Amino acid sequence: MKTHEVNKSKRPAIIIDDSLEKFKGRNLFPEKLKKANEILAQAGVPDFNKLKK
């Protein structure tokens, strides 16, 4: 994206730090992920197609 395109864009410009690459693909919070998956399994995920109508 060029500078004049960024200025016209309604999205904020975000620069991601390259040092965060070491965390890519890693599970940093396995306990929380396990609990979230259990909750989703019990409650289920809503059908978003029905919610849009």
C-alpha distance matrix in Angstrom:
0.0 3.8 6.7 8.4 6.2 6.5 10.1 10.8 9.9 13.2 12.2 12.7 10.3 12.2 12.7 15.1 17.9 18.6 22.3 22.0 21.8 25.6 26.0 24.1 26.7 29.4 31.4 31.9 34.2 36.5 39.1 36.8 35.2 38.7 39.8 36.8 37.5 41.2 40.5 38.2 40.9 43.6 41.7 39.6 36.2 36.2 35.5 32.4 33.1 36.3 34.7 32.2 35.2
3.8 0.0 3.8 5.6 5.2 6.3 8.8 10.2 10.6 14.2 13.8 13.9 11.5 13.9 14.3 17.1 19.6 20.5 24.2 24.4 24.3 28.1 28.7 27.1 29.9 32.5 34.6 34.8 37.2 39.6 42.2 39.8 38.4 42.0 43.0 40.1 40.9 44.6 43.8 41.6 44.4 47.0 45.1 43.0 39.6 39.6 38.9 35.6 36.3 39.4 37.6 35.1 38.0
6.7 3.8 0.0 3.8 5.4 5.1 6.3 8.8 9.9 13.2 13.1 12.5 10.3 13.2 13.8 17.2 19.5 21.0 24.4 24.7 25.3 28.9 29.5 28.3 31.3 33.5 35.4 35.3 37.5 40.2 42.6 40.1 39.1 42.8 43.5 40.6 41.8 45.4 44.4 42.5 45.5 47.8 45.8 44.0 40.6 40.5 40.0 36.7 37.6 40.5 38.4 35.9 38.9
8.4 5.6 3.8 0.0 3.8 5.4 5.1 6.4 8.7 12.1 13.1 13.4 12.1 15.5 16.7 20.2 22.8 24.4 27.8 27.9 28.4 32.1 32.4 31.1 33.9 36.2 37.9 37.9 39.9 42.5 44.7 42.1 41.0 44.6 45.2 42.1 43.3 46.8 45.6 43.6 46.6 48.8 46.6 44.7 41.2 40.7 40.1 36.6 37.2 39.9 37.9 35.2 37.9
6.2 5.2 5.4 3.8 0.0 3.8 5.4 5.2 6.1 9.9 10.7 11.8 10.8 14.1 15.7 18.8 21.8 23.3 26.8 26.4 26.7 30.5 30.5 28.8 31.4 33.9 35.5 35.7 37.6 40.1 42.3 39.6 38.3 41.9 42.5 39.3 40.3 43.8 42.6 40.4 43.4 45.6 43.4 41.4 37.8 37.3 36.5 33.0 33.5 36.4 34.5 31.8 34.4
6.5 6.3 5.1 5.4 3.8 0.0 3.8 5.4 5.0 8.2 8.1 8.3 7.1 10.6 12.5 15.7 18.8 20.7 24.0 23.5 24.2 27.9 27.8 26.5 29.2 31.4 32.9 32.8 34.7 37.3 39.4 36.7 35.7 39.3 39.8 36.7 38.0 41.5 40.2 38.3 41.4 43.5 41.3 39.6 36.1 35.8 35.4 31.9 32.9 35.6 33.5 31.0 34.0
10.1 8.8 6.3 5.1 5.4 3.8 0.0 3.8 5.5 8.0 9.1 9.1 8.9 12.7 14.8 18.3 21.2 23.5 26.6 26.2 27.3 30.9 30.7 29.6 32.4 34.4 35.7 35.3 37.0 39.8 41.7 38.9 38.0 41.7 42.0 38.9 40.4 43.7 42.2 40.4 43.6 45.6 43.2 41.6 38.2 37.6 37.2 33.7 34.6 37.1 34.7 32.2 35.0
10.8 10.2 8.8 6.4 5.2 5.4 3.8 0.0 3.8 6.5 8.9 10.3 11.0 14.7 17.3 20.5 23.7 25.8 29.0 28.2 29.1 32.8 32.3 30.9 33.4 35.6 36.7 36.6 38.1 40.7 42.5 39.5 38.5 42.1 42.2 38.9 40.2 43.5 41.9 39.8 43.0 44.9 42.3 40.6 37.0 36.1 35.5 31.8 32.4 34.9 32.6 29.9 32.4
9.9 10.6 9.9 8.7 6.1 5.0 5.5 3.8 0.0 3.8 5.4 7.7 8.8 12.2 15.1 17.9 21.4 23.5 26.6 25.4 26.3 29.9 29.2 27.6 30.0 32.2 33.2 33.2 34.6 37.1 38.9 35.9 34.8 38.4 38.5 35.2 36.5 39.8 38.2 36.1 39.3 41.2 38.7 36.9 33.4 32.6 32.0 28.4 29.2 31.7 29.5 26.9 29.6
13.2 14.2 13.2 12.1 9.9 8.2 8.0 6.5 3.8 0.0 3.8 6.6 9.2 12.3 15.7 18.3 21.8 24.3 27.0 25.5 26.7 30.2 29.0 27.7 29.9 31.8 32.4 32.2 33.2 35.8 37.3 34.0 33.2 36.7 36.5 33.2 34.7 37.8 35.9 34.0 37.3 38.9 36.3 34.7 31.2 30.3 29.9 26.3 27.3 29.5 27.0 24.5 27.4
12.2 13.8 13.1 13.1 10.7 8.1 9.1 8.9 5.4 3.8 0.0 3.8 6.5 8.9 12.4 14.7 18.3 20.8 23.4 21.8 23.0 26.4 25.2 23.9 26.2 28.1 28.7 28.5 29.6 32.2 33.8 30.7 29.8 33.4 33.4 30.2 31.7 34.9 33.2 31.4 34.7 36.5 34.1 32.6 29.1 28.6 28.5 25.1 26.4 28.8 26.3 24.2 27.4
12.7 13.9 12.5 13.4 11.8 8.3 9.1 10.3 7.7 6.6 3.8 0.0 3.8 6.2 9.8 12.5 15.8 18.7 21.1 19.7 21.4 24.7 23.7 22.9 25.6 27.1 27.8 27.2 28.5 31.4 33.0 30.0 29.5 33.2 33.2 30.2 32.0 35.2 33.6 32.1 35.5 37.3 35.0 33.8 30.6 30.4 30.7 27.4 29.1 31.5 28.8 27.0 30.4
10.3 11.5 10.3 12.1 10.8 7.1 8.9 11.0 8.8 9.2 6.5 3.8 0.0 3.8 6.7 9.9 13.1 15.7 18.5 17.6 19.1 22.5 22.1 21.3 24.3 25.9 27.1 26.5 28.3 31.2 33.2 30.5 29.8 33.6 34.0 31.2 32.8 36.2 35.0 33.5 36.7 38.8 36.8 35.4 32.3 32.4 32.7 29.5 31.2 33.8 31.4 29.7 33.0
12.2 13.9 13.2 15.5 14.1 10.6 12.7 14.7 12.2 12.3 8.9 6.2 3.8 0.0 3.8 6.4 9.6 12.5 14.9 13.9 15.6 18.9 18.4 17.8 20.9 22.4 23.6 22.9 24.8 27.8 29.9 27.4 26.7 30.5 31.1 28.5 30.1 33.5 32.6 31.2 34.4 36.6 34.9 33.6 30.7 31.2 31.8 28.9 30.9 33.6 31.2 29.8 33.4
12.7 14.3 13.8 16.7 15.7 12.5 14.8 17.3 15.1 15.7 12.4 9.8 6.7 3.8 0.0 3.8 6.5 9.2 11.8 11.5 13.2 16.5 16.6 16.3 19.7 21.1 22.8 22.1 24.5 27.4 29.8 27.7 27.0 30.8 31.7 29.4 30.9 34.4 33.8 32.6 35.6 38.0 36.6 35.4 32.6 33.5 34.1 31.4 33.5 36.3 34.1 32.8 36.4
15.1 17.1 17.2 20.2 18.8 15.7 18.3 20.5 17.9 18.3 14.7 12.5 9.9 6.4 3.8 0.0 3.8 6.3 8.7 7.9 9.5 12.8 12.8 12.6 16.1 17.4 19.2 18.5 21.2 24.0 26.6 24.7 24.0 27.7 28.8 26.7 28.1 31.6 31.3 30.2 33.1 35.6 34.5 33.3 30.7 32.0 32.8 30.5 32.7 35.5 33.5 32.6 36.3
17.9 19.6 19.5 22.8 21.8 18.8 21.2 23.7 21.4 21.8 18.3 15.8 13.1 9.6 6.5 3.8 0.0 3.8 5.5 5.9 8.1 10.8 11.6 12.3 16.0 16.8 18.9 17.8 20.8 23.8 26.4 24.9 24.5 28.1 29.4 27.7 29.2 32.6 32.6 31.8 34.5 37.0 36.3 35.2 32.9 34.5 35.6 33.4 35.8 38.6 36.6 35.9 39.6
18.6 20.5 21.0 24.4 23.3 20.7 23.5 25.8 23.5 24.3 20.8 18.7 15.7 12.5 9.2 6.3 3.8 0.0 3.8 5.3 5.7 8.5 10.4 10.7 14.5 15.5 18.2 17.7 21.1 23.6 26.6 25.6 24.8 28.2 30.0 28.4 29.5 32.9 33.4 32.4 34.8 37.6 37.2 35.9 33.7 35.6 36.4 34.5 36.7 39.7 38.0 37.3 41.0
22.3 24.2 24.4 27.8 26.8 24.0 26.6 29.0 26.6 27.0 23.4 21.1 18.5 14.9 11.8 8.7 5.5 3.8 0.0 3.8 5.4 6.5 8.5 10.2 13.8 14.0 16.5 15.5 19.0 21.6 24.5 23.9 23.4 26.7 28.5 27.4 28.6 31.8 32.5 31.9 34.3 36.9 36.7 35.8 33.9 36.0 37.3 35.6 38.1 40.9 39.1 38.8 42.6
22.0 24.4 24.7 27.9 26.4 23.5 26.2 28.2 25.4 25.5 21.8 19.7 17.6 13.9 11.5 7.9 5.9 5.3 3.8 0.0 3.8 5.4 5.7 7.2 10.9 11.1 13.3 12.5 15.8 18.5 21.4 20.4 19.8 23.2 25.0 23.7 24.9 28.2 28.7 28.1 30.5 33.2 32.9 32.0 30.1 32.3 33.6 32.0 34.6 37.3 35.6 35.4 39.2
21.8 24.3 25.3 28.4 26.7 24.2 27.3 29.1 26.3 26.7 23.0 21.4 19.1 15.6 13.2 9.5 8.1 5.7 5.4 3.8 0.0 3.8 5.4 5.3 8.9 10.0 13.1 13.2 16.8 18.8 22.1 21.5 20.3 23.4 25.6 24.3 24.9 28.4 29.3 28.4 30.4 33.4 33.3 32.0 30.2 32.4 33.4 32.0 34.3 37.3 35.9 35.6 39.3
25.6 28.1 28.9 32.1 30.5 27.9 30.9 32.8 29.9 30.2 26.4 24.7 22.5 18.9 16.5 12.8 10.8 8.5 6.5 5.4 3.8 0.0 3.8 5.6 8.4 8.3 11.5 11.4 15.1 17.0 20.3 20.3 19.3 22.1 24.6 23.8 24.4 27.6 28.9 28.3 30.1 33.0 33.4 32.3 30.9 33.5 34.7 33.6 36.2 39.0 37.7 37.7 41.4
26.0 28.7 29.5 32.4 30.5 27.8 30.7 32.3 29.2 29.0 25.2 23.7 22.1 18.4 16.6 12.8 11.6 10.4 8.5 5.7 5.4 3.8 0.0 3.8 6.3 5.5 8.1 8.0 11.6 13.6 16.9 16.6 15.6 18.6 20.9 20.0 20.8 24.0 25.1 24.6 26.5 29.4 29.7 28.7 27.4 30.0 31.5 30.5 33.2 35.8 34.5 34.7 38.5
24.1 27.1 28.3 31.1 28.8 26.5 29.6 30.9 27.6 27.7 23.9 22.9 21.3 17.8 16.3 12.6 12.3 10.7 10.2 7.2 5.3 5.6 3.8 0.0 3.8 5.6 8.6 9.9 13.2 14.5 18.0 17.5 15.7 18.7 21.1 19.8 20.1 23.5 24.7 23.6 25.4 28.5 28.7 27.3 25.7 28.2 29.3 28.3 30.7 33.6 32.5 32.5 36.2
26.7 29.9 31.3 33.9 31.4 29.2 32.4 33.4 30.0 29.9 26.2 25.6 24.3 20.9 19.7 16.1 16.0 14.5 13.8 10.9 8.9 8.4 6.3 3.8 0.0 3.8 6.7 9.3 12.1 12.5 16.2 16.0 13.7 16.2 19.1 17.9 17.6 21.0 22.6 21.4 22.8 26.1 26.6 25.1 23.8 26.6 27.7 27.1 29.5 32.3 31.5 31.9 35.4
29.4 32.5 33.5 36.2 33.9 31.4 34.4 35.6 32.2 31.8 28.1 27.1 25.9 22.4 21.1 17.4 16.8 15.5 14.0 11.1 10.0 8.3 5.5 5.6 3.8 0.0 3.8 6.0 9.1 9.6 13.4 13.6 11.9 14.3 17.2 16.6 16.7 19.8 21.5 21.0 22.3 25.4 26.1 25.2 24.3 27.3 28.9 28.5 31.2 33.7 32.8 33.5 37.1
31.4 34.6 35.4 37.9 35.5 32.9 35.7 36.7 33.2 32.4 28.7 27.8 27.1 23.6 22.8 19.2 18.9 18.2 16.5 13.3 13.1 11.5 8.1 8.6 6.7 3.8 0.0 3.8 5.7 6.0 9.7 9.9 8.3 10.7 13.5 13.2 13.5 16.4 18.1 18.0 19.4 22.2 23.1 22.4 21.9 25.1 27.0 26.9 29.9 32.1 31.0 32.1 35.6
31.9 34.8 35.3 37.9 35.7 32.8 35.3 36.6 33.2 32.2 28.5 27.2 26.5 22.9 22.1 18.5 17.8 17.7 15.5 12.5 13.2 11.4 8.0 9.9 9.3 6.0 3.8 0.0 3.8 6.2 9.1 9.2 9.1 11.8 13.8 13.8 15.0 17.6 18.9 19.3 21.1 23.5 24.2 24.0 23.5 26.6 28.8 28.5 31.7 33.7 32.3 33.4 37.0
34.2 37.2 37.5 39.9 37.6 34.7 37.0 38.1 34.6 33.2 29.6 28.5 28.3 24.8 24.5 21.2 20.8 21.1 19.0 15.8 16.8 15.1 11.6 13.2 12.1 9.1 5.7 3.8 0.0 3.8 5.6 5.5 6.3 8.8 10.2 10.8 12.4 14.5 15.7 16.6 18.4 20.4 21.3 21.5 21.4 24.6 27.1 27.1 30.5 32.2 30.7 32.2 35.7
36.5 39.6 40.2 42.5 40.1 37.3 39.8 40.7 37.1 35.8 32.2 31.4 31.2 27.8 27.4 24.0 23.8 23.6 21.6 18.5 18.8 17.0 13.6 14.5 12.5 9.6 6.0 6.2 3.8 0.0 3.8 5.5 5.1 6.1 8.6 9.9 10.5 12.3 14.3 15.3 16.4 18.5 20.0 20.2 20.6 24.0 26.6 27.0 30.3 31.9 30.8 32.6 35.9
39.1 42.2 42.6 44.7 42.3 39.4 41.7 42.5 38.9 37.3 33.8 33.0 33.2 29.9 29.8 26.6 26.4 26.6 24.5 21.4 22.1 20.3 16.9 18.0 16.2 13.4 9.7 9.1 5.6 3.8 0.0 3.8 5.5 5.2 6.3 8.7 10.0 10.7 12.5 14.4 15.4 16.9 18.5 19.4 20.2 23.6 26.6 27.3 30.7 31.8 30.7 32.8 36.0
36.8 39.8 40.1 42.1 39.6 36.7 38.9 39.5 35.9 34.0 30.7 30.0 30.5 27.4 27.7 24.7 24.9 25.6 23.9 20.4 21.5 20.3 16.6 17.5 16.0 13.6 9.9 9.2 5.5 5.5 3.8 0.0 3.8 5.4 5.1 6.1 8.6 9.9 10.6 12.2 14.1 15.5 16.4 17.3 17.7 20.8 23.8 24.3 27.8 28.9 27.5 29.5 32.8
35.2 38.4 39.1 41.0 38.3 35.7 38.0 38.5 34.8 33.2 29.8 29.5 29.8 26.7 27.0 24.0 24.5 24.8 23.4 19.8 20.3 19.3 15.6 15.7 13.7 11.9 8.3 9.1 6.3 5.1 5.5 3.8 0.0 3.8 5.5 5.1 6.1 8.6 9.9 10.5 12.2 14.4 15.3 15.4 15.6 19.0 21.7 22.2 25.6 26.9 25.8 27.7 31.0
38.7 42.0 42.8 44.6 41.9 39.3 41.7 42.1 38.4 36.7 33.4 33.2 33.6 30.5 30.8 27.7 28.1 28.2 26.7 23.2 23.4 22.1 18.6 18.7 16.2 14.3 10.7 11.8 8.8 6.1 5.2 5.4 3.8 0.0 3.8 5.5 5.2 6.3 8.8 10.0 10.6 12.6 14.4 14.8 15.9 19.5 22.3 23.4 26.7 27.8 27.0 29.3 32.3
39.8 43.0 43.5 45.2 42.5 39.8 42.0 42.2 38.5 36.5 33.4 33.2 34.0 31.1 31.7 28.8 29.4 30.0 28.5 25.0 25.6 24.6 20.9 21.1 19.1 17.2 13.5 13.8 10.2 8.6 6.3 5.1 5.5 3.8 0.0 3.8 5.4 5.1 6.3 8.7 9.8 10.8 12.3 13.6 14.9 18.3 21.4 22.6 26.1 26.7 25.7 28.2 31.1
36.8 40.1 40.6 42.1 39.3 36.7 38.9 38.9 35.2 33.2 30.2 30.2 31.2 28.5 29.4 26.7 27.7 28.4 27.4 23.7 24.3 23.8 20.0 19.8 17.9 16.6 13.2 13.8 10.8 9.9 8.7 6.1 5.1 5.5 3.8 0.0 3.8 5.4 5.1 6.2 8.6 10.0 10.5 11.2 11.8 15.0 18.2 19.0 22.5 23.4 22.2 24.6 27.6
37.5 40.9 41.8 43.3 40.3 38.0 40.4 40.2 36.5 34.7 31.7 32.0 32.8 30.1 30.9 28.1 29.2 29.5 28.6 24.9 24.9 24.4 20.8 20.1 17.6 16.7 13.5 15.0 12.4 10.5 10.0 8.6 6.1 5.2 5.4 3.8 0.0 3.8 5.5 5.1 6.1 8.7 10.0 9.8 10.8 14.5 17.2 18.5 21.7 22.7 22.2 24.5 27.4
41.2 44.6 45.4 46.8 43.8 41.5 43.7 43.5 39.8 37.8 34.9 35.2 36.2 33.5 34.4 31.6 32.6 32.9 31.8 28.2 28.4 27.6 24.0 23.5 21.0 19.8 16.4 17.6 14.5 12.3 10.7 9.9 8.6 6.3 5.1 5.4 3.8 0.0 3.8 5.5 5.1 6.3 8.7 9.7 11.8 15.4 18.3 20.2 23.4 23.8 23.4 26.1 28.7
40.5 43.8 44.4 45.6 42.6 40.2 42.2 41.9 38.2 35.9 33.2 33.6 35.0 32.6 33.8 31.3 32.6 33.4 32.5 28.7 29.3 28.9 25.1 24.7 22.6 21.5 18.1 18.9 15.7 14.3 12.5 10.6 9.9 8.8 6.3 5.1 5.5 3.8 0.0 3.8 5.4 5.2 6.0 7.9 9.9 13.0 16.4 18.1 21.4 21.5 20.7 23.6 26.2
38.2 41.6 42.5 43.6 40.4 38.3 40.4 39.8 36.1 34.0 31.4 32.1 33.5 31.2 32.6 30.2 31.8 32.4 31.9 28.1 28.4 28.3 24.6 23.6 21.4 21.0 18.0 19.3 16.6 15.3 14.4 12.2 10.5 10.0 8.7 6.2 5.1 5.5 3.8 0.0 3.8 5.4 5.2 5.0 6.5 10.0 13.0 14.8 18.0 18.4 17.9 20.7 23.3
40.9 44.4 45.5 46.6 43.4 41.4 43.6 43.0 39.3 37.3 34.7 35.5 36.7 34.4 35.6 33.1 34.5 34.8 34.3 30.5 30.4 30.1 26.5 25.4 22.8 22.3 19.4 21.1 18.4 16.4 15.4 14.1 12.2 10.6 9.8 8.6 6.1 5.1 5.4 3.8 0.0 3.8 5.8 5.4 8.1 11.6 14.2 16.7 19.4 19.7 19.9 22.7 25.0
43.6 47.0 47.8 48.8 45.6 43.5 45.6 44.9 41.2 38.9 36.5 37.3 38.8 36.6 38.0 35.6 37.0 37.6 36.9 33.2 33.4 33.0 29.4 28.5 26.1 25.4 22.2 23.5 20.4 18.5 16.9 15.5 14.4 12.6 10.8 10.0 8.7 6.3 5.2 5.4 3.8 0.0 3.8 5.8 9.3 12.0 15.0 17.7 20.5 20.0 20.0 23.3 25.2
41.7 45.1 45.8 46.6 43.4 41.3 43.2 42.3 38.7 36.3 34.1 35.0 36.8 34.9 36.6 34.5 36.3 37.2 36.7 32.9 33.3 33.4 29.7 28.7 26.6 26.1 23.1 24.2 21.3 20.0 18.5 16.4 15.3 14.4 12.3 10.5 10.0 8.7 6.0 5.2 5.8 3.8 0.0 3.8 6.8 8.8 12.2 14.6 17.6 16.9 16.5 19.9 21.8
39.6 43.0 44.0 44.7 41.4 39.6 41.6 40.6 36.9 34.7 32.6 33.8 35.4 33.6 35.4 33.3 35.2 35.9 35.8 32.0 32.0 32.3 28.7 27.3 25.1 25.2 22.4 24.0 21.5 20.2 19.4 17.3 15.4 14.8 13.6 11.2 9.8 9.7 7.9 5.0 5.4 5.8 3.8 0.0 3.8 6.5 9.3 12.0 14.7 14.6 14.7 17.8 19.8
36.2 39.6 40.6 41.2 37.8 36.1 38.2 37.0 33.4 31.2 29.1 30.6 32.3 30.7 32.6 30.7 32.9 33.7 33.9 30.1 30.2 30.9 27.4 25.7 23.8 24.3 21.9 23.5 21.4 20.6 20.2 17.7 15.6 15.9 14.9 11.8 10.8 11.8 9.9 6.5 8.1 9.3 6.8 3.8 0.0 3.8 6.6 8.6 11.6 12.0 11.9 14.6 17.0
36.2 39.6 40.5 40.7 37.3 35.8 37.6 36.1 32.6 30.3 28.6 30.4 32.4 31.2 33.5 32.0 34.5 35.6 36.0 32.3 32.4 33.5 30.0 28.2 26.6 27.3 25.1 26.6 24.6 24.0 23.6 20.8 19.0 19.5 18.3 15.0 14.5 15.4 13.0 10.0 11.6 12.0 8.8 6.5 3.8 0.0 3.8 5.9 8.8 8.5 8.2 11.3 13.4
35.5 38.9 40.0 40.1 36.5 35.4 37.2 35.5 32.0 29.9 28.5 30.7 32.7 31.8 34.1 32.8 35.6 36.4 37.3 33.6 33.4 34.7 31.5 29.3 27.7 28.9 27.0 28.8 27.1 26.6 26.6 23.8 21.7 22.3 21.4 18.2 17.2 18.3 16.4 13.0 14.2 15.0 12.2 9.3 6.6 3.8 0.0 3.8 5.5 5.7 6.8 9.2 11.0
32.4 35.6 36.7 36.6 33.0 31.9 33.7 31.8 28.4 26.3 25.1 27.4 29.5 28.9 31.4 30.5 33.4 34.5 35.6 32.0 32.0 33.6 30.5 28.3 27.1 28.5 26.9 28.5 27.1 27.0 27.3 24.3 22.2 23.4 22.6 19.0 18.5 20.2 18.1 14.8 16.7 17.7 14.6 12.0 8.6 5.9 3.8 0.0 3.8 5.4 4.9 6.3 9.1
33.1 36.3 37.6 37.2 33.5 32.9 34.6 32.4 29.2 27.3 26.4 29.1 31.2 30.9 33.5 32.7 35.8 36.7 38.1 34.6 34.3 36.2 33.2 30.7 29.5 31.2 29.9 31.7 30.5 30.3 30.7 27.8 25.6 26.7 26.1 22.5 21.7 23.4 21.4 18.0 19.4 20.5 17.6 14.7 11.6 8.8 5.5 3.8 0.0 3.8 5.5 5.4 7.1
36.3 39.4 40.5 39.9 36.4 35.6 37.1 34.9 31.7 29.5 28.8 31.5 33.8 33.6 36.3 35.5 38.6 39.7 40.9 37.3 37.3 39.0 35.8 33.6 32.3 33.7 32.1 33.7 32.2 31.9 31.8 28.9 26.9 27.8 26.7 23.4 22.7 23.8 21.5 18.4 19.7 20.0 16.9 14.6 12.0 8.5 5.7 5.4 3.8 0.0 3.8 5.5 5.7
34.7 37.6 38.4 37.9 34.5 33.5 34.7 32.6 29.5 27.0 26.3 28.8 31.4 31.2 34.1 33.5 36.6 38.0 39.1 35.6 35.9 37.7 34.5 32.5 31.5 32.8 31.0 32.3 30.7 30.8 30.7 27.5 25.8 27.0 25.7 22.2 22.2 23.4 20.7 17.9 19.9 20.0 16.5 14.7 11.9 8.2 6.8 4.9 5.5 3.8 0.0 3.8 5.6
32.2 35.1 35.9 35.2 31.8 31.0 32.2 29.9 26.9 24.5 24.2 27.0 29.7 29.8 32.8 32.6 35.9 37.3 38.8 35.4 35.6 37.7 34.7 32.5 31.9 33.5 32.1 33.4 32.2 32.6 32.8 29.5 27.7 29.3 28.2 24.6 24.5 26.1 23.6 20.7 22.7 23.3 19.9 17.8 14.6 11.3 9.2 6.3 5.4 5.5 3.8 0.0 3.8
35.2 38.0 38.9 37.9 34.4 34.0 35.0 32.4 29.6 27.4 27.4 30.4 33.0 33.4 36.4 36.3 39.6 41.0 42.6 39.2 39.3 41.4 38.5 36.2 35.4 37.1 35.6 37.0 35.7 35.9 36.0 32.8 31.0 32.3 31.1 27.6 27.4 28.7 26.2 23.3 25.0 25.2 21.8 19.8 17.0 13.4 11.0 9.1 7.1 5.7 5.6 3.8 0.0
